Amino acid sequence: MNKLLGTLLTGALVACHSTPPALPSRPSMPSIHQVPVLDSFISYREEGTGSPIVFLHGNPTSSYVWRNVMPQLADRGRALAPDLIGMGHSGKPDSAYRFADHARYLDAWFDALQLRDVVLVGYDWGGVLALDWAARHPDRVRGVVVFETFLRPTFWRDSTPEGEKLFRALRTPGVGEKMVLEQNEFLARSLTHGVKTGLSESAREAYYAPFPDAASRRPMLQWPREIPIDGHPADVVAIVERNSAWLAQPSSKPALLLTFGDGGLSSPKTLEWVRTTLPRLDIVPLPPAGHHAPEDAPDDIARALRSWLDRQGW
């Protein structure tokens, strides 16, 4: 894990790039839609037409995090970004909000929109969900792009002291509830330390709006408890291991890993493991950005995605 659990406290460090090509200008904010799923509904943003490019966010953000990336891909396909269940503008059903619950509602959303020939783009838990859906629906997937996500199970011994202290507290019954549900500390900490360039007041308000009270913050609390650390929770460990096994298969779909320096979830140790274990996973380094990289580097991400789509002939 090597500093993985310190990702909310430290940003990505260094990378260098040549002068990039120009990108399409950004139009207005992608429009928001809703579709019924199971016993609730999923809200999603949409821009463009053609084969789907689905953007999946992480914790504690929403589809809003992709607002400056999606319009720059709208000429390459139908850009879609759902709010995970219980997050953003999506419904807040009575759920445990475990990984399996998010995957179940997300499955229903993909089916409701009848999405096929999909390119998935995800970071943080959105990256794990993207790989999970792709591994279970290979006939409906063109390729997968991930960054700042869990590609393998993690261990406390590889975390920084600061990161271990934070995430042990979040995973401790009673303590995590006070930090997240009562004090809303995790959201403030994540946005402060996960965005290197800072947030405007309007952006900060957009991230705070879905979590006005303790009950609404239950998904935000459960996600840190889903991180596969030292074998727990076992079902999530199995999912992450299956995802990496799928990526390692010669028959897996084209996949891309974006990195933003040697910090966060793309530590040198992790990248060494990727190169050894997942040689078919392309790695593209981008300039420094925080954990919530779409806030810091939307143009770099869009440019890398367009270049990768070109290389695939899509």
Buried (B, 14 or more C-beta within 10 A) or exposed (E): BBBBBBBBBBBBEEBEEEEBEEBEEBEEEBEBBEBEBBEBBBBBBBBBEEBBBBBBBBBBBBBBBBBBBBBBBBEBBBBBBBBBBBBBBBBBBEBEBBBBBBBBBBBBBBEBBEBEBBBBBBBBBBBBBBBBBBBBBEEBBBBBBBBBBBBBBBBEEBBBEBBBBBBBBBBEEEEBBEBBBEEBBBBBBBBBBBBBEEBEEEBBEBBBEBBEEBEBBBBBBBBBBBBBBEEBBEEBBEBBEBBBEBBEEEEBBBBBBBBBBBBBBBBEBBBEBBEEBBEEBBEBBBBBBBBBBBBBBBBBBBBBBBBBBEEBEB
